Amino acid sequence: MGWAIALHGGAGDIPLSLPPERREPREVALRHCLQIGVAALQAKLSPLDVVELVVRELENIPNYNAGRGSVLTTNGTIEMEACIMDGNTMKCGAVSGLTTVVNPISLARLVMEKTPHIYLAFDGAEEFAREQGVETVDTGHFITQENIERLKQAREANRVQIDYTQPIQKGEKKETPTADGDSQIGTVGCVAVDADGNLATATSTGGLVNKMVGRIGDTPIIGAGTYANSLCAVSATGKGEAIMRGTVARDVAALMEYKGLSLKEAAAYVVEKGTPKGTCGLVAVSATGEVSMQFNTTGMFRACATEDGYSEIAIWPLSVQNGLN
C-alpha cells in the first residue's frame, strides 16, 4: 500500500493530428498539476486537500474546461459546476450554475463543510459564495476568445458538443474528425489516496459547448461523475447524460464492493459495458494504491503517479502514444 494520484483533463474525439500548439500546453499543465499533487501527498496533506489543490490549479489554467477556461451556454454565458467527496466520511459538496466564482471546487468544499446540505446551485450558490468571502470576479473573466469561437462552431453545426468533439459543417450526418484542433476543452478531475488508504475525489467543469441555460451535467451528481468511499475514488469525464444514465462513478465502487472486482476490472467493465462507445472516461484510485485510467473515447488527457515511482502522462492509448513519442 502507498499513496497514489490520478488526474484528467477531459475525454473525447481527440485526433492524433492535434497540433502541437494545442497539445503541448495541456500536457505541460497536466505535468505541472501532477507535480503539485505528488508534492502535497509527500508532504502528508490529506487526500481531500490534495484533490482540491490540484483541481483549483486546473481551474486556473484556461486550457481546460473548468474555471477560467469554461465553455459557453447557448446564450453565450458561463455556468460552472464542481463536486468534491471524502471517501472516509462520505461527506460531499457540489455546486452548479456558478457565474462569478473563481474556484468552484473550493465552494463545493465549503458547501460540504459549512452547510447542512450537499448541493447548492445558481443564485443560492452565488449568494453562499459571497457570504463565505470566496474570490469572485466579473463573469467576463471566464469568457475567452477561444470559447466564443467554439460556441460559434457549435451553433453553426446546430448541436451540443462534448469534450473534444470535432467541428462539422451544416448538413453532415455524423461527426467527422478534422486535423486542425478541437472545438472544446475538457472537464478536469483528480483522485488521490494516501499511504493509510484515505481517499478523495474532485471534479470541475464548465459543461457542454452550446448547452441549454440551466443544464446540469454529471460532474456535481454524486455517483455519476464523482464518487468516493472506503474502497475507491472516481472522477469521470465525457458526455454527462451518458455518465448519469450509467451511474458511472458509483458503479465502479459497487462492482468492487458487491462483486469483489479489482479497481482496474471494475473501471474497465463500467467504461466498456456501462456507457456507449465514445462517451466516457474516468480516473480512479483504490484504497490499496491501485490506479485506473479508462476511456472508451479516442483519447483522454490524463496523468498519474504512485509512491513506488510509476508515473504516466498521456492522451491516447499507450500503444498509440508510445508510437508517437
Backbone bond lengths (Angstrom), bond angles and torsions (degrees), N, CA, C in turn:
res aa  C-N    CA-C-N  psi(-1)  N-CA   C-N-CA  omega(-1)  CA-C   N-CA-C  phi
1 M - - - 1.460 - - 1.527 110.25 -
2 G 1.306 116.35 141.77 1.457 121.78 177.72 1.510 109.39 -165.19
3 W 1.326 116.64 173.95 1.456 118.91 -179.83 1.524 110.40 -71.65
4 A 1.333 115.17 157.78 1.463 121.40 176.59 1.520 108.39 -156.46
5 I 1.299 115.90 152.86 1.457 121.92 179.68 1.525 109.50 -145.10
6 A 1.325 116.62 145.06 1.459 121.62 174.24 1.522 108.02 -144.25
7 L 1.329 115.96 146.65 1.462 120.41 177.78 1.516 109.99 -142.92
8 H 1.328 115.07 158.27 1.466 119.79 178.95 1.523 110.37 -135.57
9 G 1.319 113.62 158.48 1.464 120.84 176.35 1.510 111.88 -126.45
10 G 1.340 115.88 27.99 1.457 120.23 174.61 1.519 113.26 107.11
11 A 1.328 114.98 148.89 1.461 122.55 179.18 1.514 109.55 -122.36
12 G 1.323 116.94 153.72 1.461 119.92 176.88 1.507 112.33 164.53
13 D 1.310 115.39 -159.12 1.459 122.97 -176.20 1.523 109.01 -85.34
14 I 1.332 115.87 74.78 1.457 121.80 -176.74 1.526 108.71 -91.10
15 P 1.333 118.66 112.68 1.476 120.59 -175.89 1.517 111.56 -71.42
16 L 1.318 116.16 145.19 1.461 120.84 176.13 1.513 111.00 -61.64
17 S 1.322 116.32 -21.12 1.463 121.49 -179.88 1.521 112.74 -88.12
18 L 1.336 117.55 13.18 1.455 120.38 179.15 1.528 109.03 -52.34
19 P 1.344 117.67 121.99 1.468 120.34 -174.96 1.521 112.57 -61.39
20 P 1.316 117.46 148.29 1.468 121.41 -179.54 1.527 113.12 -54.70
21 E 1.340 117.34 -35.89 1.457 119.20 -177.48 1.524 112.53 -68.51
22 R 1.327 117.00 -17.86 1.461 120.72 175.22 1.536 111.36 -97.89
23 R 1.296 115.68 -35.00 1.467 120.63 -177.33 1.528 112.36 -74.77
24 E 1.323 116.87 -48.75 1.460 120.68 -168.98 1.522 114.24 -64.74
25 P 1.345 120.28 -42.35 1.472 118.66 178.65 1.524 112.61 -60.77
26 R 1.317 116.74 -32.79 1.460 120.20 179.63 1.531 110.96 -73.36
27 E 1.319 116.26 -38.07 1.459 119.55 176.65 1.531 110.61 -66.70
28 V 1.316 116.91 -40.22 1.462 121.15 176.55 1.526 110.13 -61.09
29 A 1.325 116.34 -42.65 1.468 120.73 179.19 1.523 111.44 -63.49
30 L 1.333 116.82 -42.41 1.463 120.24 177.61 1.526 110.93 -60.79
31 R 1.334 115.75 -45.69 1.464 119.79 -179.05 1.531 110.69 -63.16
32 H 1.316 116.39 -43.62 1.459 122.17 178.81 1.528 111.50 -60.30
33 C 1.314 116.62 -46.65 1.468 120.44 -178.02 1.520 111.70 -71.57
34 L 1.332 116.80 -33.99 1.464 119.51 175.39 1.526 110.19 -63.21
35 Q 1.320 117.28 -42.77 1.460 120.89 179.03 1.523 111.27 -61.97
36 I 1.338 116.60 -39.55 1.463 120.79 177.45 1.535 110.10 -61.71
37 G 1.324 116.01 -45.11 1.456 120.41 -179.38 1.512 112.96 -65.03
38 V 1.326 116.31 -43.26 1.470 120.59 179.20 1.526 110.36 -62.54
39 A 1.324 116.72 -45.19 1.468 120.50 179.73 1.524 110.69 -61.37
40 A 1.331 116.67 -38.87 1.460 120.60 -179.80 1.528 111.03 -66.89
41 L 1.320 117.93 -41.04 1.457 121.16 177.32 1.527 110.93 -66.15
42 Q 1.321 116.63 -40.90 1.456 120.34 178.80 1.532 111.54 -65.62
43 A 1.353 115.24 -27.48 1.464 120.45 178.08 1.527 111.80 -85.08
44 K 1.330 116.23 5.67 1.471 123.42 176.25 1.525 113.67 70.45
45 L 1.342 118.04 24.57 1.459 119.36 170.59 1.523 108.69 -66.72
46 S 1.313 116.10 151.82 1.461 119.39 178.71 1.526 109.61 -67.88
47 P 1.336 118.35 151.72 1.459 120.38 176.40 1.533 112.94 -54.79
48 L 1.336 117.17 -35.10 1.462 119.89 178.46 1.525 110.62 -62.95
49 D 1.328 116.48 -43.46 1.466 120.09 176.94 1.531 110.79 -64.74
50 V 1.307 116.53 -38.21 1.466 121.25 -177.47 1.527 111.05 -64.63
51 V 1.328 117.26 -50.03 1.465 118.79 -176.65 1.523 111.15 -66.75
52 E 1.337 117.24 -35.29 1.470 118.94 176.23 1.523 110.20 -64.78
53 L 1.321 116.64 -45.21 1.463 121.78 -179.22 1.526 111.34 -59.18
54 V 1.329 117.12 -46.52 1.464 121.37 -177.87 1.530 110.85 -67.44
55 V 1.308 117.40 -44.44 1.460 119.53 -178.43 1.529 111.16 -69.19
56 R 1.318 118.02 -35.43 1.470 120.24 173.08 1.523 110.57 -56.20
57 E 1.313 116.01 -44.90 1.465 119.79 -179.49 1.526 110.72 -64.55
58 L 1.332 117.02 -41.47 1.463 120.37 177.53 1.525 111.51 -64.61
59 E 1.341 116.99 -35.15 1.466 120.50 177.35 1.526 111.46 -65.26
60 N 1.311 116.64 -28.55 1.464 120.81 -177.87 1.522 113.10 -82.50
61 I 1.326 116.66 -8.66 1.472 121.95 -177.78 1.532 108.85 -101.47
62 P 1.329 119.50 118.12 1.470 121.11 -173.34 1.524 114.97 -72.35
63 N 1.335 117.72 -0.21 1.461 120.04 -179.76 1.522 113.32 -77.25
64 Y 1.334 116.81 -8.52 1.464 120.50 179.83 1.518 110.96 -124.89
65 N 1.326 115.39 160.27 1.463 122.08 -174.41 1.522 111.61 -86.59
66 A 1.320 114.81 73.48 1.468 122.32 177.68 1.519 106.53 -166.34
67 G 1.318 117.51 148.03 1.448 119.43 178.68 1.511 112.40 52.65
68 R 1.324 116.63 -121.85 1.473 122.84 -174.97 1.523 113.49 -57.39
69 G 1.329 117.49 -30.11 1.462 120.19 -176.40 1.516 114.40 -99.39
70 S 1.327 118.11 14.62 1.470 121.31 -174.13 1.529 112.22 -60.20
71 V 1.326 114.60 139.83 1.459 120.75 179.83 1.522 110.39 -79.60
72 L 1.335 115.52 173.97 1.463 121.29 -169.40 1.522 112.94 -107.24
73 T 1.330 115.11 148.43 1.461 121.55 174.24 1.519 109.93 -74.54
74 T 1.324 116.27 176.84 1.455 120.45 179.54 1.529 111.94 -62.29
75 N 1.336 116.78 -22.08 1.472 121.26 177.30 1.526 112.58 -91.20
76 G 1.335 116.84 3.56 1.455 119.79 -179.67 1.513 113.45 78.40
77 T 1.333 117.43 21.25 1.460 121.89 -178.97 1.525 110.35 -108.89
78 I 1.335 114.88 171.64 1.464 122.95 -179.67 1.524 109.50 -104.79
79 E 1.331 117.53 134.69 1.462 122.71 171.14 1.527 108.15 -141.30
80 M 1.325 115.59 96.04 1.465 121.40 -175.43 1.526 111.28 -91.94
81 E 1.337 116.16 154.45 1.457 121.10 177.81 1.522 110.03 -144.97
82 A 1.344 115.42 154.72 1.462 119.99 -177.41 1.522 109.79 -158.46
83 C 1.339 115.00 162.33 1.466 120.57 -179.39 1.516 109.00 -153.51
84 I 1.323 115.97 144.87 1.454 121.85 177.35 1.527 108.17 -139.11
85 M 1.353 117.39 145.33 1.458 120.32 -177.41 1.516 110.77 -148.23
86 D 1.331 115.15 137.85 1.455 123.89 177.95 1.529 108.77 -100.03
87 G 1.334 116.83 118.82 1.453 120.25 -176.12 1.514 114.34 -66.13
88 N 1.324 118.18 -33.42 1.459 121.47 -178.05 1.517 112.39 -66.72
89 T 1.315 115.52 -48.61 1.461 121.01 -174.04 1.518 113.20 -94.83
90 M 1.334 116.49 -14.94 1.471 123.61 -173.70 1.534 111.36 64.91
91 K 1.317 116.95 12.99 1.460 119.55 174.76 1.516 109.29 -74.22
92 C 1.326 115.53 145.65 1.460 119.31 -177.46 1.523 110.08 -153.21
93 G 1.319 115.40 159.81 1.450 121.51 177.10 1.512 109.93 -144.44
94 A 1.331 116.65 144.91 1.463 120.97 -177.41 1.521 110.23 -144.70
95 V 1.336 115.35 150.88 1.462 122.11 178.03 1.526 109.52 -140.57
96 S 1.324 115.04 150.91 1.470 121.32 175.63 1.521 109.44 -143.54
97 G 1.338 115.02 161.82 1.450 120.74 172.92 1.508 114.59 70.06
98 L 1.337 117.21 25.67 1.466 120.33 -179.41 1.525 110.47 -79.33
99 T 1.336 115.30 140.46 1.463 120.42 -178.35 1.517 113.52 -124.82
100 T 1.331 117.95 -14.99 1.466 120.27 -175.84 1.526 114.23 -130.77
101 V 1.321 118.92 -8.55 1.469 122.11 -173.65 1.526 110.02 -80.31
102 V 1.321 116.53 122.71 1.464 121.30 -176.34 1.517 111.75 -63.90
103 N 1.325 117.35 -42.06 1.465 121.39 -178.27 1.526 110.98 -126.11
104 P 1.328 117.32 88.32 1.465 121.47 -179.11 1.521 113.93 -55.79
105 I 1.343 117.92 -32.51 1.463 119.30 -176.51 1.527 110.72 -65.51
106 S 1.316 117.53 -34.35 1.460 119.90 178.91 1.522 111.64 -72.10
107 L 1.329 117.03 -32.56 1.463 119.43 174.93 1.527 109.63 -67.99
108 A 1.315 117.37 -38.19 1.466 120.48 176.80 1.528 110.20 -59.55
109 R 1.330 116.65 -40.24 1.472 118.90 178.59 1.530 110.81 -66.54
110 L 1.317 117.57 -37.08 1.460 120.16 177.55 1.524 111.64 -66.07
111 V 1.332 117.04 -35.47 1.467 119.80 174.15 1.520 109.71 -59.96
112 M 1.324 116.06 -42.57 1.462 121.53 179.28 1.524 111.65 -63.51
113 E 1.326 116.77 -42.37 1.462 120.80 -170.41 1.527 114.33 -94.31
114 K 1.330 117.33 -24.56 1.468 120.12 -171.32 1.516 114.71 -114.84
115 T 1.321 118.50 0.89 1.460 120.60 179.35 1.527 109.72 -131.18
116 P 1.332 117.44 164.18 1.464 120.36 174.98 1.522 112.16 -82.88
117 H 1.338 116.70 5.42 1.463 121.50 -173.02 1.527 111.70 -110.95
118 I 1.311 115.03 175.98 1.456 122.05 175.44 1.525 111.38 -108.17
119 Y 1.326 117.38 -34.41 1.462 120.60 -166.20 1.524 110.15 -135.15
120 L 1.341 116.29 124.32 1.462 122.56 171.93 1.518 108.86 -123.53
121 A 1.338 116.29 145.79 1.457 119.18 -175.67 1.524 112.07 -141.46
122 F 1.329 114.73 154.96 1.460 125.00 171.65 1.527 112.15 51.99
123 D 1.307 119.44 -130.72 1.470 121.49 -172.46 1.525 112.15 -57.99
124 G 1.331 116.72 -38.47 1.459 120.04 179.87 1.511 112.03 -64.48
125 A 1.328 116.46 -39.65 1.458 120.86 178.52 1.524 110.91 -69.01
126 E 1.312 117.09 -39.86 1.464 121.10 178.60 1.534 110.46 -64.74
127 E 1.315 116.94 -41.48 1.464 120.73 178.64 1.526 110.39 -64.12
128 F 1.324 116.50 -42.77 1.462 121.01 177.63 1.527 110.46 -60.53
129 A 1.330 116.76 -39.38 1.463 120.39 178.55 1.524 110.76 -60.91
130 R 1.324 116.65 -42.97 1.464 120.05 178.71 1.525 111.00 -65.09
131 E 1.314 116.33 -40.24 1.470 120.35 178.87 1.531 111.50 -62.07
132 Q 1.337 115.95 -36.38 1.457 120.77 -176.73 1.526 112.84 -85.30
133 G 1.311 116.21 -8.07 1.455 120.16 177.68 1.513 114.92 72.20
134 V 1.329 117.31 24.75 1.465 119.22 177.72 1.526 109.62 -73.27
135 E 1.311 116.18 159.85 1.460 120.48 -176.97 1.529 110.96 -68.89
136 T 1.318 115.53 127.33 1.464 121.28 175.57 1.525 108.74 -129.14
137 V 1.318 115.26 157.03 1.464 121.72 179.23 1.522 108.35 -140.99
138 D 1.324 115.70 168.60 1.454 119.32 173.32 1.524 109.02 -61.69
139 T 1.323 116.28 142.07 1.476 120.16 -174.84 1.526 112.97 -58.35
140 G 1.334 117.46 -23.21 1.455 120.41 178.55 1.518 113.18 -62.21
141 H 1.324 117.27 -20.70 1.465 122.03 177.40 1.517 111.82 -57.04
142 F 1.327 116.44 -31.69 1.460 121.18 -174.45 1.531 113.44 -90.95
143 I 1.309 117.72 -10.52 1.461 120.58 -173.41 1.526 109.80 -93.24
144 T 1.323 115.90 102.10 1.456 121.72 -178.30 1.526 110.45 -95.94
145 Q 1.320 115.30 157.20 1.466 120.36 179.07 1.526 111.11 -61.13
146 E 1.334 115.80 -36.35 1.464 119.63 179.38 1.530 111.23 -61.68
147 N 1.327 116.46 -40.42 1.465 119.04 -178.51 1.525 112.28 -76.95
148 I 1.316 117.44 -26.84 1.470 119.99 171.04 1.523 109.37 -62.25
149 E 1.335 116.32 -42.04 1.465 120.71 178.98 1.528 111.10 -68.03
150 R 1.320 117.37 -39.28 1.463 120.38 178.02 1.531 110.78 -61.76
151 L 1.319 116.49 -41.62 1.461 119.87 178.15 1.523 110.73 -64.26
152 K 1.313 116.28 -40.73 1.477 119.96 178.06 1.525 110.66 -59.49
153 Q 1.337 116.78 -43.60 1.462 120.91 178.77 1.522 111.00 -62.21
154 A 1.317 116.11 -43.31 1.462 120.43 -178.51 1.526 111.07 -65.74
155 R 1.316 116.88 -41.08 1.464 120.00 178.62 1.520 110.83 -64.06
156 E 1.330 116.45 -41.66 1.467 120.21 -179.86 1.520 111.47 -64.08
157 A 1.350 115.90 -34.24 1.462 120.37 178.53 1.529 111.89 -86.03
158 N 1.341 116.27 -6.34 1.469 122.92 179.71 1.527 111.47 55.44
159 R 1.332 115.12 54.06 1.451 118.51 179.52 1.529 111.09 -153.10
160 V 1.325 113.72 163.94 1.454 122.44 171.64 1.520 106.82 -96.35
161 Q 1.327 117.80 137.08 1.460 120.63 -171.36 1.519 112.12 -114.69
162 I 1.339 115.47 133.24 1.457 121.04 176.52 1.521 109.40 -87.14
163 D 1.317 115.61 179.88 1.453 120.53 -177.62 1.521 111.90 -53.04
164 Y 1.313 115.82 127.78 1.456 124.10 173.24 1.522 114.73 59.64
165 T 1.339 118.35 21.70 1.457 119.80 173.35 1.521 109.17 -64.83
166 Q 1.310 116.15 139.87 1.460 120.20 -179.98 1.528 110.97 -86.68
167 P 1.336 117.77 144.28 1.451 120.12 -178.74 1.526 112.94 -66.18
168 I 1.316 117.03 146.00 1.456 122.22 175.28 1.518 108.72 -127.68
169 Q 1.303 115.89 162.23 1.452 121.39 179.32 1.522 110.43 -90.92
170 K 1.320 115.77 157.08 1.456 120.04 177.34 1.525 110.18 -55.66
171 G 1.310 115.32 138.28 1.456 119.86 176.38 1.513 113.49 94.57
172 E 1.340 118.32 -17.59 1.459 119.83 177.19 1.519 109.77 -70.35
173 K 1.319 116.80 141.88 1.457 121.43 -174.67 1.525 113.08 -94.32
174 K 1.296 118.04 -13.73 1.459 119.23 179.86 1.523 109.65 -144.90
175 E 1.317 114.35 162.66 1.444 119.41 -179.01 1.516 109.57 -74.47
176 T 1.314 116.14 129.34 1.447 121.37 -178.05 1.516 109.13 -121.83
177 P 1.320 119.21 115.90 1.461 120.23 -179.96 1.518 111.48 -59.06
178 T 1.316 116.45 143.29 1.453 121.38 175.66 1.516 108.46 -117.25
179 A 1.298 115.76 169.64 1.453 119.99 -174.08 1.520 113.39 -97.00
180 D 1.314 117.87 1.12 1.459 118.63 -168.44 1.515 113.62 -114.73
181 G 1.341 117.09 40.22 1.451 117.39 172.20 1.501 113.47 109.15
182 D 1.326 116.30 -159.27 1.448 119.95 -172.48 1.509 110.84 -130.83
183 S 1.315 115.87 161.51 1.449 120.33 -179.54 1.523 111.72 -103.45
184 Q 1.320 116.81 -4.82 1.457 119.99 175.74 1.517 110.18 -148.74
185 I 1.294 115.74 165.14 1.453 122.23 174.36 1.512 108.01 -120.78
186 G 1.327 116.91 157.34 1.455 118.35 -162.30 1.513 118.08 -95.19
187 T 1.319 113.57 150.56 1.456 124.29 167.89 1.528 110.04 -47.57
188 V 1.342 117.53 150.16 1.461 120.46 179.13 1.523 110.55 -118.66
189 G 1.315 115.92 153.10 1.454 120.07 178.06 1.513 110.76 -161.61
190 C 1.335 115.41 159.58 1.460 120.86 178.98 1.521 109.28 -147.79
191 V 1.328 116.43 141.01 1.467 123.18 174.09 1.517 108.01 -128.67
192 A 1.328 116.29 146.26 1.460 119.50 -178.76 1.515 110.85 -149.22
193 V 1.329 115.03 151.41 1.463 122.66 173.90 1.519 107.45 -137.60
194 D 1.326 117.51 139.10 1.460 119.92 177.67 1.526 110.54 -95.03
195 A 1.317 116.38 -179.64 1.463 121.00 -175.47 1.521 112.94 -66.76
196 D 1.333 116.91 -14.72 1.460 121.11 178.08 1.530 112.70 -96.41
197 G 1.317 116.72 3.90 1.457 120.42 177.90 1.519 115.26 85.66
198 N 1.333 117.47 10.47 1.467 120.27 176.36 1.514 109.99 -76.62
199 L 1.328 117.01 136.57 1.462 122.53 -170.87 1.521 112.10 -123.09
200 A 1.347 116.12 150.80 1.459 120.99 173.96 1.520 109.55 -156.69
201 T 1.335 115.29 157.67 1.461 121.85 179.03 1.519 110.07 -142.28
202 A 1.330 115.90 151.96 1.461 121.95 176.37 1.520 109.13 -149.39
203 T 1.340 116.30 140.44 1.460 122.19 -179.76 1.526 108.60 -139.91
204 S 1.342 116.81 144.01 1.460 120.48 -179.70 1.517 109.41 -147.12
205 T 1.343 117.04 144.37 1.460 120.39 -177.06 1.524 112.40 -158.99
206 G 1.319 113.80 160.74 1.455 120.84 170.13 1.515 111.15 -98.26
207 G 1.336 117.36 -1.68 1.466 121.29 177.34 1.513 113.15 91.28
208 L 1.320 115.53 -144.85 1.458 122.42 -176.64 1.520 110.95 -104.58
209 V 1.322 115.92 144.34 1.459 120.41 172.16 1.530 109.14 -62.82
210 N 1.330 116.71 130.17 1.469 121.86 176.53 1.524 112.59 69.80
211 K 1.332 117.10 23.11 1.465 119.92 177.28 1.528 109.88 -69.66
212 M 1.325 116.54 154.08 1.453 121.09 175.03 1.528 109.89 -63.48
213 V 1.303 116.88 145.46 1.456 120.76 174.38 1.530 108.61 -61.37
214 G 1.330 116.77 130.34 1.457 120.98 -178.75 1.506 114.51 94.33
215 R 1.339 117.78 -6.45 1.464 119.91 178.91 1.524 110.16 -67.94
216 I 1.318 117.38 136.08 1.459 123.68 176.34 1.524 108.30 -118.04
217 G 1.316 116.46 133.58 1.448 121.07 -177.33 1.514 113.31 -100.10
218 D 1.322 115.21 -160.84 1.467 120.72 -175.50 1.513 113.46 -78.49
219 T 1.337 117.20 -26.03 1.467 120.96 -172.53 1.523 113.78 -50.24
220 P 1.356 120.24 -50.78 1.458 119.32 -176.87 1.523 114.40 -87.19
221 I 1.326 117.36 1.20 1.460 121.18 -178.59 1.527 109.23 -87.61
222 I 1.344 116.02 112.52 1.460 120.42 -179.30 1.532 109.30 -61.30
223 G 1.333 115.96 126.23 1.454 121.10 179.79 1.514 113.69 95.63
224 A 1.322 117.39 -15.47 1.469 120.75 177.39 1.524 109.20 -97.31
225 G 1.334 116.66 -78.35 1.453 119.78 -179.87 1.506 114.71 -90.17
226 T 1.330 117.01 -15.99 1.462 121.24 -174.05 1.525 109.97 -144.03
227 Y 1.336 116.63 130.64 1.469 119.25 177.57 1.525 109.74 -165.22
228 A 1.332 114.91 144.03 1.470 121.00 172.81 1.513 109.35 -149.74
229 N 1.335 115.74 142.59 1.469 120.98 171.23 1.522 107.60 -141.27
230 S 1.310 118.80 -156.37 1.461 120.86 -176.99 1.525 112.67 -77.71
231 L 1.341 117.08 -9.30 1.460 121.34 -177.43 1.517 113.34 -99.37
232 C 1.345 116.37 -38.74 1.462 119.26 -174.09 1.526 110.72 -159.42
233 A 1.320 115.00 166.90 1.461 122.87 173.10 1.517 107.44 -131.15
234 V 1.353 116.42 135.11 1.464 121.49 -172.65 1.524 110.10 -134.19
235 S 1.335 116.71 138.51 1.458 123.10 171.01 1.521 107.97 -131.98
236 A 1.328 116.58 124.38 1.465 121.41 -175.05 1.525 111.44 -108.29
237 T 1.322 115.38 163.11 1.457 122.26 178.79 1.521 109.35 -153.43
238 G 1.321 116.42 153.97 1.461 120.58 -179.67 1.507 110.79 135.42
239 K 1.316 116.97 -139.22 1.459 121.98 180.00 1.522 108.52 -87.50
240 G 1.321 115.97 109.46 1.453 121.25 -171.95 1.507 114.84 -57.04
241 E 1.331 116.76 -38.24 1.456 119.48 -178.44 1.525 111.08 -63.00
242 A 1.324 117.66 -39.57 1.465 121.33 178.13 1.528 110.93 -69.67
243 I 1.320 116.39 -38.46 1.463 120.42 -179.76 1.523 110.50 -67.90
244 M 1.322 117.48 -38.67 1.466 120.53 176.83 1.520 111.49 -65.41
245 R 1.323 117.08 -44.47 1.473 119.64 179.09 1.524 111.10 -60.82
246 G 1.334 115.97 -35.27 1.465 120.32 -177.33 1.515 114.12 -88.01
247 T 1.341 117.79 -0.65 1.481 121.46 -173.26 1.531 109.97 36.02
248 V 1.318 114.10 55.68 1.462 121.91 -167.56 1.527 113.54 -57.43
249 A 1.324 117.51 -54.19 1.466 119.09 -173.49 1.528 112.21 -64.52
250 R 1.328 116.70 -42.37 1.467 120.04 179.32 1.521 111.22 -68.02
251 D 1.333 117.63 -36.34 1.464 119.51 -178.32 1.522 111.74 -63.85
252 V 1.329 117.83 -34.32 1.464 119.77 176.19 1.532 109.34 -59.42
253 A 1.341 115.98 -48.50 1.464 120.35 179.55 1.522 111.54 -64.55
254 A 1.330 117.13 -39.47 1.462 120.81 -177.81 1.525 111.61 -65.18
255 L 1.328 117.40 -39.97 1.457 120.36 178.61 1.530 110.99 -64.97
256 M 1.307 116.67 -35.45 1.459 119.97 175.80 1.530 110.46 -68.74
257 E 1.336 116.46 -43.01 1.456 121.47 -175.66 1.529 112.68 -71.88
258 Y 1.319 116.41 -46.50 1.470 120.05 -171.28 1.524 114.26 -97.90
259 K 1.338 117.08 -23.81 1.464 120.11 -179.08 1.525 112.79 -109.54
260 G 1.316 116.57 -9.77 1.456 119.49 178.92 1.505 114.80 73.73
261 L 1.347 117.22 20.25 1.461 120.50 179.33 1.520 110.79 -73.96
262 S 1.311 116.26 153.60 1.461 120.55 171.77 1.526 108.32 -72.42
263 L 1.309 116.93 166.70 1.467 120.23 178.68 1.522 110.71 -58.08
264 K 1.319 117.17 -47.13 1.465 119.85 -176.89 1.520 111.16 -64.60
265 E 1.323 117.33 -39.39 1.466 120.32 177.91 1.521 110.95 -64.76
266 A 1.326 116.66 -44.00 1.461 120.74 -178.52 1.516 111.25 -65.99
267 A 1.324 116.79 -45.40 1.461 120.55 -178.97 1.522 110.83 -64.35
268 A 1.322 117.24 -41.92 1.460 120.49 179.54 1.523 111.07 -63.33
269 Y 1.323 116.99 -41.62 1.466 120.40 -179.99 1.522 110.73 -63.63
270 V 1.324 116.72 -46.80 1.469 120.17 -177.19 1.527 111.35 -63.72
271 V 1.318 116.73 -43.85 1.468 119.90 -177.51 1.524 111.60 -70.47
272 E 1.319 116.96 -39.26 1.469 119.47 -176.13 1.525 112.91 -85.35
273 K 1.330 117.65 -31.89 1.466 120.61 -175.87 1.528 113.68 -108.16
274 G 1.325 116.75 -23.68 1.456 119.63 -171.72 1.507 115.81 -93.80
275 T 1.334 117.50 -13.14 1.463 121.59 179.63 1.526 109.58 -137.48
276 P 1.334 117.50 150.07 1.468 119.73 178.29 1.524 110.98 -62.79
277 K 1.305 116.23 149.64 1.466 121.91 178.78 1.522 110.07 -57.90
278 G 1.314 115.53 137.44 1.454 120.44 177.51 1.509 115.07 87.17
279 T 1.356 117.42 12.84 1.462 119.10 -175.29 1.527 115.42 -122.37
280 C 1.329 118.89 -10.60 1.471 117.68 -166.61 1.523 113.57 -146.65
281 G 1.318 114.21 144.25 1.453 122.45 168.31 1.518 108.03 -146.05
282 L 1.314 117.32 161.12 1.460 120.20 177.93 1.519 110.39 -156.59
283 V 1.335 114.37 156.69 1.463 121.19 167.21 1.520 106.77 -120.13
284 A 1.331 116.10 145.24 1.461 120.25 -176.94 1.517 109.75 -152.74
285 V 1.331 115.38 150.87 1.462 122.23 171.59 1.520 108.36 -132.41
286 S 1.317 116.27 152.92 1.466 121.02 178.18 1.523 110.16 -107.06
287 A 1.326 115.92 169.53 1.460 121.43 179.54 1.517 112.01 -64.61
288 T 1.323 117.54 -20.52 1.465 121.17 179.48 1.525 112.86 -94.14
289 G 1.345 117.00 4.36 1.454 120.53 176.84 1.514 115.05 91.90
290 E 1.320 117.25 9.58 1.459 121.17 176.17 1.523 109.27 -73.73
291 V 1.330 117.45 146.89 1.465 122.73 -179.97 1.516 109.62 -124.26
292 S 1.334 116.00 140.51 1.468 120.73 173.46 1.523 108.67 -137.60
293 M 1.334 115.36 135.52 1.463 121.68 176.36 1.525 107.23 -133.18
294 Q 1.320 116.34 90.09 1.462 123.49 -172.33 1.527 110.61 -106.05
295 F 1.330 116.90 146.67 1.468 120.33 174.49 1.517 109.63 -156.95
296 N 1.339 116.23 148.08 1.470 120.69 176.01 1.521 111.07 -112.49
297 T 1.321 115.47 18.82 1.459 122.98 175.97 1.524 108.51 -100.21
298 T 1.320 117.19 178.69 1.455 120.50 178.20 1.523 111.51 -60.55
299 G 1.350 115.12 -38.75 1.449 119.05 -179.24 1.515 111.67 -159.09
300 M 1.324 115.65 171.78 1.461 122.18 174.97 1.525 107.56 -152.07
301 F 1.318 116.85 124.07 1.455 120.32 173.01 1.522 108.11 -66.73
302 R 1.331 116.94 122.85 1.460 119.63 -171.12 1.531 110.85 -156.06
303 A 1.322 114.85 158.73 1.462 121.07 177.44 1.515 109.00 -156.62
304 C 1.317 116.51 152.19 1.467 120.37 176.93 1.513 109.97 -154.83
305 A 1.327 114.59 162.68 1.462 121.14 174.66 1.519 108.03 -155.04
306 T 1.330 116.21 150.05 1.463 121.43 178.41 1.527 109.66 -130.73
307 E 1.325 115.24 161.97 1.464 120.28 -176.37 1.520 112.31 -62.72
308 D 1.331 117.58 -26.82 1.466 119.45 -178.63 1.528 113.03 -80.49
309 G 1.339 117.51 5.17 1.455 120.16 172.65 1.516 115.93 104.74
310 Y 1.336 117.87 -5.18 1.458 119.05 179.76 1.527 110.19 -75.88
311 S 1.326 116.84 139.39 1.463 120.90 173.11 1.524 108.93 -146.88
312 E 1.336 114.57 154.38 1.461 120.29 -177.89 1.522 108.72 -152.52
313 I 1.318 116.06 133.24 1.463 122.18 171.40 1.523 105.82 -131.86
314 A 1.335 117.11 119.60 1.460 119.71 -172.61 1.524 110.95 -153.81
315 I 1.314 114.74 167.42 1.467 122.53 177.08 1.519 109.82 -120.80
316 W 1.339 116.14 -52.45 1.461 121.37 -176.25 1.530 109.89 -100.94
317 P 1.343 118.56 174.14 1.469 119.47 174.50 1.524 110.56 -51.19
318 L 1.322 117.79 145.32 1.463 120.19 -173.24 1.517 112.31 -60.21
319 S 1.329 117.61 -31.78 1.463 119.90 178.05 1.519 111.19 -62.48
320 V 1.340 115.75 -35.35 1.464 120.96 177.86 1.526 110.20 -79.87
321 Q 1.332 115.36 -45.11 1.468 121.61 -177.26 1.515 110.84 -57.23
322 N 1.329 116.82 -44.60 1.460 120.65 -177.61 1.526 111.16 -64.88
323 G 1.327 116.25 -31.68 1.455 120.25 178.06 1.513 112.86 -71.21
324 L 1.333 116.74 -23.24 1.460 120.91 -179.39 1.522 111.96 -87.28
325 N 1.326 115.72 -25.09 1.476 119.13 -174.75 1.530 111.63 -80.42
